[in-house]
Structures are given as C-alpha cells and as structure tokens.
C-alpha cells in the first residue's frame, strides 16, 4: 500500500485516463502490456512535473506570506491557496502584488462573499470581514482592516490609504 496526497491521486487518475485513451482498442480497456505501462509512467511524470513547477512558482509567495493565511486574525498554515485579489476573470494577473495566501476555509468564504479583499499584496491590503453581501449585516461589514489596523466608524479606506471622515460641523 502506498499513501499519496489528494493532489497526487488526481495526477495519477489523469495519467491513467490519458493512457486508457491512448491504448484503448475499440472502446475497451487497454491491454496491460509494457507499452501501456510505459505510457502511464510517462504521463504521470509529465503531469507531476507540471504540478511541481506550479508549486515551485508559488513557493516565493507562500514564503512572503509566512506560510499562513493572510486574513487578519487567522493563523492557519494549511491547506493554503493563492488567491487573485483582482480575479482573473476581471483582468487580474499573476503578478505577486495581485496574489495573497489564504487558507482553504477563508478562500471559500471570500468567493462566497463573506470576506472582501482589495489592494496590493503584501502590505497594501484592505479587508472587510463578515460582509455576507449585505444579507444579514445591512451591507456593513463586521470588521474593516487596513494593513494590520482595524478601522473605526470614523475612518475609511479610499483605495490607497486610510482617511478620517469629517463632517461639516467639525470643519466650521
């Protein structure tokens, strides 16, 4: 028996499917001969190399973020995902300033609308926690955090920095 991670299992399953497609005769199962085993191993090695390359590319970003989730208050060290601050579907790229490390729980919470993150990584991030897309909190987040500082009700983030709100009575 061999223990492998879920990622390795997925790679192996993809490789096996590739070999089955390459070796299948008349839609049946491929023959278990040395040529198919060689194809399987080759497909597995190529698929694993692709994943390993992606992991190596993410290593500096995970290291930059301290190998933990960057959501304020979270100290999870895994499983970790790299999140595109500006979604790729909205034109965001893979540059380091557009990627932040999140644990799997917070990554899902962000995509489900419970958390919002904007700005530039690593130190120019603005977070809204408990947003729930306005369904339960009247549109106001439970917490607003710029960098490492929780904002109070008289402060706002203007897209680049924290500013204090002034009202006309204070200005007079």
Residue pairs with C-beta under 8 A, 6 or more apart in sequence:
4 12
7 51
8 48
11 44
11 47
11 48
11 51
12 44
14 43
14 47
15 40
15 43
15 44
15 46
15 47
16 40
16 43
18 39
18 43
18 47
19 30
19 36
19 39
19 40
19 43
20 29
20 30
22 30
22 36
22 39
23 30
23 31
23 35
23 36
23 39
24 30
25 31
30 36
58 82
60 96
61 82
61 96
61 99
61 101
62 80
62 82
62 101
64 96
64 121
64 122
65 100
65 101
65 121
65 122
67 77
67 80
67 101
68 74
68 75
68 76
68 77
68 80
68 101
68 103
69 75
69 76
69 77
69 80
69 101
69 102
69 103
69 106
70 100
70 101
70 102
70 121
70 122
70 125
71 102
71 103
71 106
71 115
71 117
71 127
71 129
72 127
72 129
72 143
72 145
72 148
72 150
73 129
74 103
74 106
76 103
76 105
76 106
78 103
79 103
79 104
80 101
80 102
80 103
80 104
81 101
81 102
81 103
81 104
81 107
82 99
82 100
82 101
82 102
83 99
83 100
83 101
83 102
83 107
83 110
83 117
84 92
84 94
84 98
84 99
85 92
85 97
85 98
85 99
85 100
85 117
85 118
85 119
85 120
85 121
85 125
86 92
86 93
86 98
92 98
96 121
97 120
97 121
97 124
98 120
98 121
99 121
100 117
100 121
100 122
100 125
102 110
106 115
109 115
110 116
110 117
113 131
113 132
113 133
114 129
114 130
114 131
114 132
115 127
115 128
115 129
115 130
115 131
116 127
116 128
116 131
116 141
117 125
117 126
117 127
117 128
118 125
118 126
118 159
119 125
119 126
123 147
124 147
124 160
125 146
125 147
126 144
126 145
126 146
126 157
127 143
127 144
127 145
127 146
128 141
128 143
128 144
128 145
129 141
129 142
129 143
129 144
129 145
130 137
130 141
130 142
130 143
131 137
131 141
131 142
143 150
144 150
144 151
144 155
144 157
145 151
146 157
146 161
146 162
149 162
151 157
151 162
154 164
154 165
155 162
155 163
155 164
155 165
156 162
156 163
156 165
157 163
